[in-house]
Amino acid sequence: MNPLRSTFLALSSMPRLRSVAQHSALRRLSSRFVAGEELQDAIAVTRKLNAQSISVTLDALGENVTDEARAQQAADTYHALLDAIGRLRLDANVSLKLTQMGMDLPGGVTERLVTDLARHAASISSFVRVDMESSAYTDATLALVRRIHAMPDTSIGVVLQAYLYRTEADQQPLLSERIRIRLCKGAYSEPASLAFPEKSAVDANYVKLMKELMTSGIYHGLATHDPAIIGQAKAFAREQAISAESFEFQMLYGIRRDLQEQLIRDGYRVRLYVPFGTEWYPYFMRRLAERPANVLFLARNLFR
């Protein structure tokens, strides 16, 4: 793994640094990638993006909850988001992490909370996307999503990560059950025994999986900022006569705005992943780990 990427991923999991960052200039700089700390901040950004013909998926930041009360509090925030989406008729859905919903707790807390959210989303014609976390949670995440998807009156999908060797095998049963997928490359630190260590191999696997999604007849999200992969997706859509309305490109709020704008001009659907909340530090550090350009952005603004 790239040393810069490894460093920022390690920094993202250090509680002491998180505490310091909450009261530093990083908080201000994080606004490039995070909508704000309050729900109304996220709603304001969503309305602005919708006015630019950009769809949104909202993420109330947080993970690795250690007690049921905090898991319930996180779920309540998502119910409030879904209420706002329905009331204001926003072009938006929600993304959540299972560890934020108590995945590490006993007693089936997570399944109860996420099922309620998936039913709430279905009732307002919205959608819940379950983010994929580290490989330690992959089996449990996929199993839970498949169970909830099979229930009546639910609206739920999942994220798959192209850098894991196992993802091709994981994708097949999801497609057979018509579960909507967001395909990304992967943002966690995984050993070479589980994940492709080379970027070229990750990219090749992404394109292979992407083509399967695009020809599945199911509405999926292609999450990438890579111009080469976006170009291959557009070329494949033309070759296979795949409608631009049958899939969407997904990107992170604050990253590659030029690509977002160009895709909209070209007639493609674009959805931005818009996070908010006080737990912004781990997310911010993972964004810095992903692209050198993001680190340059940080350095320039710190010197200012």
N, C-alpha and C positions, 0 to 999 in steps of 0.2 A: 504494500500500500504506500501511496505517496506520503513522504514524511510530514508535509504540511497538513494534509488531510488527517493523518493519525494524531497530530498534535492538537488540532482543534476538536476532534472527536473526544480526545481525552479530557480537554478543558471543559467540554460540555457537561461532563458528569461529576465535576468537582463542586460539592456543596458550598465550600468556603468562598470560592471564586464567584459562585452564583450570588451569594449574599453581598459581596463587595460590588458586583456589577449592578445590582438593583439601585445603587446610589451613586453611580458613576456616569461619565459621558456616554457610555455604551447604551444606557437607557434611551437617550435622545436619538442616537444613531440607529437603534433597532427599529425606529419608525419607518425606515426604508423597507423593512421586511414584515413588520407587525403592525396591524391596524391601530392598536392602542391597548389600553388595559381594561376598558369597560365595554359592555355589550353595545351601548349606543355608539361607541367608536366603530365597531365592526359594522353596524347597520349603516352608518354614514358612508363608510367606504363602499359597502355593497351598492348603495343607491347610486353613488358616483360612477362605479364601474358598469352597472346596468345601463346607465345613460349613455355609455360608450359601446353598447351592444356586447358587453362581456358578462358571462355568467360567473357565479361565485360558489365556492364551497367554503363554509365557515368552520373554523376549528377553534374551540375554546381550549387554549393550551393547558397542558398538564399531563402527568403520567406517573406510574408507580405509586398509586394511592395505597395507604397502609391501614385505613380503617373505613368501615362501612358508611359512616356519616359523611366523610369527604367524597366517597363515591356517589352517594345520593345527591350531595351538593353539586357535583359536576353534572349529573344527569339533569338536575333541575335547571341548570344553566342552558343545557341543550333544549329542554322543553321550552324555555323562554325564547330561545333562538327560533325554534320552529313556530311558536306563536307569532313572533314578529314577521317571519317569512310569509305566513298565511295571511296575517292581518294587512300587511303592506304590499302583498302580492309581489314579493321580490323574486327575481330569477336566481334562486339560490337553493342549495341543500346544505347538509352538515357532514363533517368528517370528525371521527372520534377515535381515541385509542382505548383498547380494552383494559390496559393497566390503570387507566384513569377511572374506569368503571369497576375497579375492584378485582381484576383478573387474578391477583395474587392472594385474594381472600377466599376462605372456604364458604360453602353454603349456597352456591349458585347465585350470588349477588349480581354478577355481571350479566348473566343471561336474562334475569328478570328486568334489570334496568334497560338493557339494549333492546329487548323485545318491546317494552313499552315505548321506547323512542321510535322504533321501526313502525309501530302501529300509529303513533302520532304523525309521523312523516307521511304515511300512506293516506291518512285522513285529510291531509291538506295538499295531496298530490306532490309531495316533496320526496326526499330520499335521504337515507343514512348510509354513509360510506365508512366502513371500518378500516382504519389505517393498519398497515402491517408494521409490526415492531421487530425486534431482533429475532433471530431464528429460533430462540428458545420458546417463542410463543406461536410459531407458525402452525403447528398441528392443531393446537387448541383454538386458534383464531379461525382457521378454515372450517373446523367442525362446528363451531358456534354459528358462524354465518350461514352455513348450509342448513342447520336446524331451524334457524329463525326464518330464512327464506322459504322454507317448506311450509311455514305456518300461514294461515289465511290472513289477509288484510295487513300485510307487512310490506315495507319497501326498504331493501337493504342490499348492499354490494360490498366489495372488498378490494383491497390493493394487493397486487403481486409484484415481487421484486425480481428483475431480470438477472441480477448478479448471482442469485442462488442456483446451484445445479438442479435442484429439485423442481423448479418452477414450471417447467414444461409438463411434468407429470401432474403437478397440482392444477394446472389450467384446464386439463381435459374434463374432469368431472364437473368443474364449475360451469364450463360451457354447455355440457350436456343438461345441466339443470337450469340453464339460461340465467345465470347470475352475472350481473354487470361487474366488470373489472376495471380498475385503474391500473395500468401497467407503468411502473417506474423502474429506474435502474437499481435503487437501493442506497440508503444513507447511513447504515450502521456498519460498525467494524466487525467483519466476519472472517474466520480463518480460511485459509486456502483449501482446507478439506471440505468446506461447505459452499464456498463462493468462488467465482472466477476471479483470479487475482489481477488479470490484465484488462485494461479498458477495452481493447479491441475485441476480446472475447465477450465481454459484457454487452458491447454494442451489437455484435453479431447475434447474440441470443435475444436481445431486445427486438431486433428487426424480425427475426424468425417468429417470435411470440406475437408481435404486433400484427403480422400478416394473418395469423390464425384468428386474431380478434376481429380484424377488419372484414374478414370473409365469413364470420359466424352468424351474421344476421341479428346480432344483439348490439345494443348501443353501449359502447365502451369509451373509456377515456385514455388517451395516449399522453402520459405525463413525461415531457422531455423539453429541455431547452437547447437541445443539440440540433443545429441547423441542418447537418447532414442527414440525420434520422428523420427530421421533419420533411426534408426534400424527398427522401425515399418513401415516406408515407403518402405524400401527395402524388408522386409518380405511380405508386402501386394503386392508389385509388383511381387514377385516370386509366391505367391499363385494365383494371378489373371492372370498370364502370361502376365504382362504388360512390354513392352520393355523398356530398360533403355534409349533408344533414344526418348521416347515419352513424357518425362518431364525432368525438370532440378532442381537440388538443387541450391539455391541461398544463398550467405553469404556476409557479410560485409568485405571489404578490411581491412586486419590487424587483423582479429579475427578468432581464431581456424584454423590456417594454417594447423595444423596436420589433422583435419577432411577433409579439402579441398583436401589435397594430397592423403589421403586414398581413398576418393571417386573417384578421377581420376584414381587411381591404380585399383579400383574395376570396372571400366568401366562406371561410371555414368558421366553425364554432370554436370558441375559446372559453375555458373556465379557469379562473384563478383561485388558488388555494390561499384563503385569507385568514391568518391566525390572529388571535387577540388574547389578552389576559396578562396577569402578573407573572406567570411562569414562562416568560419569554426567553430567558437566558439560554437554556439548552437548545431551543429551536434556532436562535440567532447564531450560536456557535456552529451548529451543523450546516447552516447556510454558508458560513465562512469556509467550512471544510470542503464544500462542494466545488467552488470555483475560485481560482486565483483573482479574478476580477472583483469578487466580493471582498477579498482581503485588501486589495488596492483601494477600494471604496472606503473601507474602514480606516486605512492608514492616512489617506488624504484628508478625511474629515477630522481625525484626531489631531493632526498637525495644525489644522485650521483653528 
